[in-house]
Amino acid sequence: MPSYTLLINGQTVSVDAPADMPLLWVLRDKLGITGPKYGCGVGVCRACTCHLDGAAFTPCTVLMQQLPAGAQITTIEGLADGDTLHPVQQAWMDMDVAQCGYCQPGQIMAVAALLAQSAPPSDADIDAIENVCRCGTYPRIRAAIRQLAG
């Protein structure tokens, strides 16, 4: 079984995993990082959204052998700065976004990547976030994004 050295949430970790194992399962099952959730396994629901070198991606669709050397992976667990929430996490709290919370780590990661790339986002930018929320908190998600964008 191949061994991989990864930079996850600012920490270098080594893990043995099959080359064809999706990164999501390595994160959850081998490293105990459970913020990225399994929803569909094909990148449609985006409950597992994380950042790869700062861009949003779905680790359920990326096999270990596909990871670029030196890739920096950030999960919801690595978004805050110690005890200080990331502004997106704080906006989620301020706007009471979460209901069940299952999709929220992926939602937050998608919005954080969007705001890092294009602030303030347009309505089209916000609409391009296609993370699925079964509870339907989309109006509060949009309100939180608008609060962040000023």
C-alpha positions as CSV (number, residue, x, y, z in Angstrom):
1,M,0.0,0.0,0.0
2,P,1.4,3.4,-0.9
3,S,2.3,5.9,1.7
4,Y,1.4,9.6,1.3
5,T,2.6,12.7,3.0
6,L,-0.1,15.4,3.1
7,L,-0.3,18.9,4.4
8,I,-3.8,19.0,6.0
9,N,-4.9,22.0,8.1
10,G,-1.3,23.2,8.3
11,Q,0.0,19.9,9.7
12,T,2.1,17.4,7.8
13,V,0.7,13.9,8.1
14,S,1.7,10.6,6.7
15,V,-0.9,8.0,5.8
16,D,-0.9,4.6,4.1
17,A,-3.8,4.3,1.7
18,P,-4.6,2.5,-1.5
19,A,-3.9,4.7,-4.6
20,D,-7.6,4.4,-5.7
21,M,-9.1,5.4,-2.3
22,P,-11.0,8.7,-2.4
23,L,-9.4,11.4,-0.3
24,L,-12.7,11.7,1.7
25,W,-12.3,8.2,3.1
26,V,-8.6,8.9,4.0
27,L,-9.7,12.1,5.8
28,R,-12.6,10.5,7.7
29,D,-11.5,6.9,8.2
30,K,-7.8,7.0,8.4
31,L,-7.1,10.4,9.9
32,G,-10.3,11.0,11.9
33,I,-11.2,14.3,10.3
34,T,-14.9,14.1,10.2
35,G,-16.0,17.6,9.2
36,P,-16.2,16.8,5.5
37,K,-19.4,14.7,5.3
38,Y,-20.2,11.8,2.9
39,G,-23.4,12.6,1.0
40,C,-23.4,11.3,-2.5
41,G,-19.8,10.1,-3.3
42,V,-19.9,11.7,-6.8
43,G,-19.3,15.4,-6.0
44,V,-22.9,16.5,-6.6
45,C,-24.2,17.3,-3.1
46,R,-20.8,18.9,-2.0
47,A,-21.3,18.0,1.6
48,C,-17.6,17.1,1.7
49,T,-16.3,20.4,0.2
50,C,-12.8,21.3,1.4
51,H,-10.1,23.5,0.0
52,L,-7.2,22.3,-2.2
53,D,-4.6,25.0,-2.5
54,G,-7.3,27.5,-1.5
55,A,-9.9,26.4,-4.1
56,A,-13.1,24.5,-3.2
57,F,-13.1,20.9,-4.2
58,T,-14.9,17.7,-3.3
59,P,-12.6,15.1,-1.8
60,C,-15.1,12.3,-2.6
61,T,-14.1,12.6,-6.2
62,V,-10.3,12.8,-5.8
63,L,-8.3,9.6,-5.5
64,M,-5.2,9.6,-3.5
65,Q,-3.1,9.0,-6.7
66,Q,-4.6,12.2,-8.2
67,L,-3.4,14.5,-5.5
68,P,-0.7,16.9,-6.7
69,A,2.6,16.8,-4.8
70,G,2.7,19.4,-2.1
71,A,-1.0,20.0,-2.1
72,Q,-2.4,22.0,0.8
73,I,-5.7,20.6,2.0
74,T,-8.0,22.6,4.4
75,T,-11.0,21.1,6.0
76,I,-13.6,22.8,8.1
77,E,-11.5,21.8,11.1
78,G,-8.6,24.0,9.8
79,L,-10.7,27.1,8.9
80,A,-10.7,28.9,12.2
81,D,-7.7,30.6,13.6
82,G,-7.4,28.8,17.0
83,D,-10.4,29.9,19.0
84,T,-11.2,32.7,16.6
85,L,-13.9,31.6,14.1
86,H,-13.3,32.3,10.4
87,P,-15.6,35.2,9.3
88,V,-17.8,32.8,7.4
89,Q,-18.3,30.6,10.4
90,Q,-19.1,33.7,12.5
91,A,-21.6,34.9,9.9
92,W,-23.3,31.4,10.0
93,M,-23.7,31.9,13.8
94,D,-24.9,35.5,13.5
95,M,-27.5,34.6,10.9
96,D,-28.5,31.3,12.5
97,V,-27.9,29.5,9.2
98,A,-27.6,25.8,10.3
99,Q,-30.5,23.6,11.1
100,C,-29.4,19.9,11.0
101,G,-25.8,21.0,10.2
102,Y,-24.9,18.1,8.0
103,C,-24.2,20.1,4.9
104,Q,-22.9,23.2,6.7
105,P,-19.2,22.4,6.8
106,G,-19.3,22.0,3.0
107,Q,-21.4,25.2,2.6
108,I,-19.0,27.2,4.8
109,M,-15.9,25.9,2.9
110,A,-17.5,26.8,-0.5
111,V,-18.4,30.3,0.7
112,A,-14.9,30.9,2.2
113,A,-13.3,29.9,-1.1
114,L,-15.7,32.1,-3.1
115,L,-15.0,35.2,-0.8
116,A,-11.2,34.6,-1.1
117,Q,-11.5,34.7,-4.9
118,S,-14.1,37.4,-5.6
119,A,-15.2,39.8,-2.9
120,P,-17.8,41.1,-3.0
121,P,-19.5,38.3,-4.8
122,S,-22.3,39.0,-7.3
123,D,-25.7,37.2,-7.2
124,A,-24.4,35.0,-10.0
125,D,-21.3,34.1,-7.9
126,I,-23.6,33.2,-5.0
127,D,-25.9,31.2,-7.3
128,A,-22.9,29.2,-8.6
129,I,-22.5,27.6,-5.1
130,E,-24.3,24.4,-5.7
131,N,-24.0,22.7,-2.3
132,V,-27.2,20.9,-1.5
133,C,-29.0,21.7,1.8
134,R,-31.8,19.4,2.5
135,C,-33.2,21.7,5.2
136,G,-33.5,24.5,2.7
137,T,-31.6,27.2,4.6
138,Y,-30.7,28.9,1.3
139,P,-32.2,32.3,2.2
140,R,-30.2,32.4,5.4
141,I,-27.1,31.2,3.6
142,R,-27.5,34.1,1.1
143,A,-28.1,36.5,3.9
144,A,-24.9,35.4,5.6
145,I,-22.9,35.8,2.4
146,R,-24.4,39.3,1.8
147,Q,-23.5,40.2,5.4
148,L,-19.9,39.2,4.8
149,A,-19.7,41.0,1.5
150,G,-21.0,44.2,3.1
